[in-house]
Amino acid sequence: MTDYQVNDWLVAAEVENVLHSASDDEGRIREILQKSRELKGLNMEEVATLCHISSPELTEALFDTARYVKEQIYGHRMVLFAPLYISNVCGNECSYCAFSSSNKSLKRTALDMEAIKRDTSELIEQGHKRLLMVAGEGYAASRGGFQYVLDAIASIYEVTEKVGNIRRVNVNLAPLHVDEFRLLKEAGIGTFQLFQETYHRDTYASVHLSGKKRDFDWRASALDRAMEAGIDDVGMGILFGLHDWRFEILSLMQHIRHLEDKFGVGCHTISVPRMEPADGSAYSLAPSAPVSDDDFKKIIAILRLAVPYTGIILSTRESAAIRRECYALGVSQISAGSRTNPGGYSEGETEAGQFQLGDHRSLEEVVAELASMGFIPSFCTACYRLGRTGQDFMDLAKPGLIKLKCDPNAVTTFQEYLLDFASDTARATGEQAINKELDCMGEKARKSSEKMLIKIRSGKRDVFC
């Protein structure tokens, strides 16, 4: 047996048993929803019970509880980022993905460092401060192999424009060895993100036909190796549409429980991508287990109650309308102005993207909408740079102390955006949102915010606590 098999913690039989034995009793469901308001999370049985909700009344009770939990922990903050695809070269054959190695219609590109810098400059000029660097799972020897990834991270950090720079790079990459993960940490990344796609082994084997990604256990154990290497902020994800979403959520809970037992802290973020059409993929047009809009909203709400202090990421795969409905149900981070093709920001969107986008709006359009809805768009990266990650972050988050940092930092980074990038109309809407947010803050957070706002308005930048 290899040291990366995961049968000891990922047990499909346990998931099936919990799902089948969970009660759909209304009284039990309401009891769990009430418990959720204590902000302590849920166990697998409780999550399975919430997965059985079907009536409109209980669904609304679920949503109402999720709104409460989201408000208590995250307030009105909404963190913004953009994905930066550096390569669509991939050695895997995945039935649902445009980057699949058999897709001969796709123009393959691995950006050189100058092209990466051009895309980075474009994102900085839009107002972004946080990027998620993404690469297809294949690093050509001509580009330096894994060193290509490290060089790309360094190139992004090197770019400085008059309006600022990228303050933190998170990465979504193929599974690595521990020594490679150590090099990633040394490169200054924030979160390492990796999606299992599906936790159902038979389904996994049926859609991952060849390439390194076919090894289920190597992928499922990757976050162990990342944390062993010292990366304490890791992100998980499921591609909803491959298998029954209820099974996937409970398997995700097993994964989180495993990391908590082994390392003392679970994942920092959970992404909830839903299957979207992809060029060259017939499977993506008719997935095995499509998820309806109603169930998608339930997924987000249930996850918010299950792991209340974990960030939930919603991408531009979803339409503007669906994103709008999901914000208050538990989402804490969103992408905006996204492109999924290498060079997409400097050269424009092409058919070389990984999947079809649902929300094509610019960053400014998304920011303006968030402000008009009462959210505070946040470009904060302070926790990464001050070492408030992993267990240190959770130690502040669970007693509610992190809001004394996050709320002021959200307001000040939003103010910085408004002054440097926003139109007059968007700036006016944003200023109103900031003033309203200040009125909602406690005295300590408000004083901290006002001191930093004075510095921002006088011309200083990158002010945080």
N, C-alpha and C positions, 0 to 999 in steps of 0.2 A: 504493500500500500504506500502510495506517495504521501508526502507531508502536506499536500494541498487538497486532498479529498475532503469533502464537506458533509459527508453522511452523518457525522456525529452531531451536527446542529441543524442541518436542513433536512427535515424529516417530513416527506409528503404525507405519510400515513397520519401523522399527528394533525396536520392541516385538515385533511379530509374528515378525521374524527371530530375535530372541534367544530368544523362547519356543519356537519350532520347532526351533532348533538346540541348545538346552540338553540336557545329558545327564541321564538318569535312572539312571546307573550308581551302584550302592551305594557303591563305593569313592570316587567323586567327591563324593557327598553327604556321606559321613563326613569327607572332607578339608575340605569347606567348614564343616561343623559344628565341627571342631577349630580352624580358623582364626577362627571367630566368637568363640571364647573369648579371643582376643587383644584384643577390644573395639575393633577398628578399623573395623568396618562391612564391608559387602559391595558388590560391583559388580553391575551388572544381570545378567550371565551367572550369577553365583552365586545371586542371588535367584531367577532363573528356574529354576535347577536345584532349589532347595529347593521351588519350587512344584510340582514333579513328584512329590514324596514321596507315596506311597500305602500302603505296607505299615505294619502296626501297629508293627513294630520300629523302623523309621526315623522314624515319627511320634513315638514315645516318645523317641527320641534327639533329635529336634528340640525337643520340649518340655523335655527335661532340659537341653539347652544354653540354651534361652531362660530357664529358671529360674536357671541359673548367671549369665548375663549380667545379668538383672534384679537379682539379689542383689548382684553386684559393684558395680553402678553406683548403684542406688537403695536398697540395703539393705532395710529393712522399712518404709520410708516409703510412705504413700499419701495424696496430696493430695486434699482434699475441696473441693467448690464446689457452687453451685446456679445453674441458669439463671433469669434474671428476664426474662420476656417482657413488653415494654411495649406491643406492638401486634401485631395479626394482620391489619392492613390491608395488602393486597399487590396490586400491579398485574401480577403474573405469572400465567400459566396453566401450571402444572406438574402433570403427570398424577398424581403420587404424593403430593401435599401437600394437607392440609386447608385451608391458607390460599389455595389456588388461587383466582384472581379469579372463576371461574365457579361456585364453590360458594356458592349462594344460601342454603343452610340454615345457614351459619355466621354467628353474630352477630359483627359486626365491632366491634372496640374498639381505640382508641388512648388509653391511660391518660393522664390529666392528671398534673401534677407531684405533686399531693397523693396521688393513688392510687399513683403510683410510690413515694412515700415510705412509704405504708402497707405495701406489699408488702416494701419494704426493711426496715422495722421488724420485720415478722414474721420475716424471715430472720435478722436480728440476734438476735432473741429465741430462735431455735432454736440459735444458736451459730455461724452462718456468718460468715466474714471475707472470703471471696472470691466474687464473683459473675461470671457470664457474662451480660451484657445482650444480649438478642435482640430483633430487630424484624422484622416482615414487610417486604418490599422495596417500600415505598411510604410516603412521609412527606407527609401531607396538608398543603396550604398553610395550612389552618385551625389546624394545630398548629405552624406555623412552618417546614415543610420540614425540611431537614437540621439547622437550628437546634434542632429538637425533640429530636434525638438528643443534641446537646451539652447542652441543658438537662436532659435525663433523667440523664446522667452526673453533672452537678453536683448534681442533687437527691439522687441516691443517696449521694454523698459528704457531703452536708449532714446526713444523719440520724445522730444520736448518741443512743444509749440508755444506760441505767445500766450495762448489761452490755457496752457497746462500740459499735463501728461497723464498716462495711465498709471494709476497708483497701486493697482493689484491685478495680477493675472491668475485666474483660476484655470484649470485644465481638464479636458475630457479626452482621455487617451486610452490606448490598449493596455491590458494588464502588463505589469512589469515585474522584474526581479527586485529583491530588496535593495541591492546596491544601486539599481537605477532609480528606485524611489528616493534613495538618499540624495542622489544628484538632483532630483527634482526639488527636494526640500531646500538644498543649497542654492538652487536657482531663484528662490524667493517666491514660490507659488503660494496661493492662498489655499483653496480647496482642491483636492483631487477628486474628480467625479468619474464614476463608471456605472453604467447601467447594465444590470444583469439581463435586461430585455424581458425574459420570462424565467420564472423559477420552476416551471413544469418541465421535467427532463425530456419526456417524449416530444413535447412541442418544441423545445429548444433544439433537439436533434433534427426535427423535421424542417426547420427553417434555416438552420446553420449547416450548410451542406458540405463545406470544405474550408480549409484555412485554419489558422490558429484559434479563431473564435469558436470553432466547433468543440473545443475542450471546455465543457460546462464547469468542471471543478476548478480549473486554472483561473477562469473568470470569476467564479463565486468567491474564491479565496484571495482575490487581488487586494481587497481592502484590508485584510489581515496584514499582508506584506507592506502595504503603505503605512499602516499604523506602527508596525514593527520598525519601520525606517524613520519614525518620528513625525510623520504627517498626521496630525491629530484632528484635522478637519477633512472629513471625507463625505462625498455625496453619492447617494444611491438613486436608482431609477428603474421604472418598469415601462416597457412599451405596451400600453394598454391596447388590446385588440388581438394579441397572440393567443391568450388563454383566458379562462374565466377570471374576471377581476377580483372576485372574492378570494379565490385560491391565491392569487398574486399578493394581495394585501396581507394575508396571514403569513405567507412565506416571507414577505418583507419584514414582518414583525419578528419572525424567527431570526432573521439576519441581524436585525437591530439588537435583539436580546443576546445573541452570540457576541457581538462586539462589546456590549455593555459588560457581559460576564468576563470577557477576556482582557479588555483594555480599560474598563471603567467608564466608558463613554461611547454612545452610539454614533449614528451619522449626524452630520451638521445640516445637511439638506436632503430633501427627497424631491426628485423631479417626476412629473406626471405626464410625459408625452403620450399622445394618443395617435394611433395609426393615421397617416395622411398619404395621399397618392404620391408615388415616387416614380420618376422616369425609369422605364425599363422593367418595372415590377408589376406583374399582373396580380401578385398576392396582395399588394398594398391597396388594390382597388376592391378586393373582396376578402378581408381578413377573417380568420377563423372565429374570432370572438369579438365582434364589433361592440363598442361601448356607446350607448346612447348619451345624449346630452344630460338627461336626468340622472343616469347612473354616474356620469363623469362628475357631476356636482356632488353626488353622494360620496364618491371616492375622496374628493378633496376635504369634505366636511369630516368624514370618519378619520382620515389621517390627522387632521388638525386636533381632534379629540384624543387620538391614540398616542401621539407624540407631540404634545403641545409646544415644546420649546425647540422643535426642529423646523428649520425653514422649509417651506414648500415653494417650488419653482414652477412657474407656468410660462411656456414659451409661445412664440408667435406661430406655432403650428395651429393654434386655435384662432378662431375668428375674433374680431374686436367685440362682437356682441357676447360671445360665450365668455371671453376674458372678463368683460365688464360684470357679468353675473357671478363670476367666481372669486373676484377680489376679496369680498368681505367674508367668504366662507372659509378662508384659511390661508390664502396665498400671501406670501411675504416677499417674494422676489419675482420679477418679470423681465423678460428681454424686450427690447424695443428697437425699431428700425433695423431689424435683422436681415442678414443675407447668409445663405448656407452654401454658397459657392466660393471657392478660393478667388480672391481678388474682387469680390462682390461689392466692396465699398468704394474702391477707386475706379473699377471698370464697369460696375453696374450688375444687376441681377441677370443671370443667364440660366439656361437649361442644365447647367452643370451642378445644380444644387442637390443636396441630399434628399430633400422632400419639398413638397409644395407648401408655401406659407399660407396661413389663414389670415394673418394681420399684416398688411403691407404699410401701415402708417409709419411716419417718421417719429424719431424720438420726441421732437417738440409737440407733435400732435398727441402722443400718449401722455406726456407730462402735463399738457394743458387739460386733458380729460381727467387725469387723476386729481389734479388740484380742484377742478370744478366739482368733483365728487366728494371732496373733503379729505382726500389722502395727501400725505406729504411725500413727494418723490424724494428718495434718498440716494445719494451717490457716495455714501460713507464707506470707507475702507479702514477705519481707525482700529477696529479690533484686531485685524490681521497684523497691522504694523506695530501694535502695542503688545502683542502676545496674548491677547484675550481670545484664545482658541481652545478647542477641545474641552477638557475638564474645567479649566479656568473660566471659560465662557459660561458653562453650565452652572458653576458655583455662583456666578453673578445673576444668571438668568432666572433660576428657580425661585430665589427669594424676591425677585422683582427689581433687583438693584441695577440690572443692565439698562433699564429704561432711563436712568439718570445719565447714562452715556449716550445711548442710541437716540433718544428724542432730541437732545440738543444738536447732536451731530447730523441728524436728518435735516433739521431746520437750517443749519448753517450751510450744509452742502447744497441744499435746494436754493438758498439765497445766492450762493456763488453761481449756480447755474443760471438763475434768473438775470443776474447782472451781466454775465459774460455771453449768453447764448440766446436768451428768449426774445421774442418779439414784444412790442409794447403791450399788445393785448394779453399775451400769455403771462407777461411780467405782472400786470395788474391783477390777474386771477391768482397768480402765485403769491403775491404779497398779501392778498386777502386770506389765503389759506394759512400762511405763516402767522398772521396776526390772530387768527382764530385758534390755531394750535397753541400759541403762547398763552392764550386765555385758559386753555384746558390743562396746562402744566401745573405741577406742584411748584411751590416757591423755589426750592433748590434748583430744579431743572430749568425753570424760567430764568433765574438769575444767571445761570451758566450760559444759557442760550443767548440772552441779551448781551452779555459781555463779548461773546464770540461774534455775534451779528454786528456789533459796532466795529470790530476789527475787519470783518468782511466788507462792510459798506465803506470803510476808509481805504480799501485797496488791498488788504492782505488776503492771501489765499492759503488753502490747505490748513485751516484752523480747526482743531478737533480736541476732544477730551477723552 
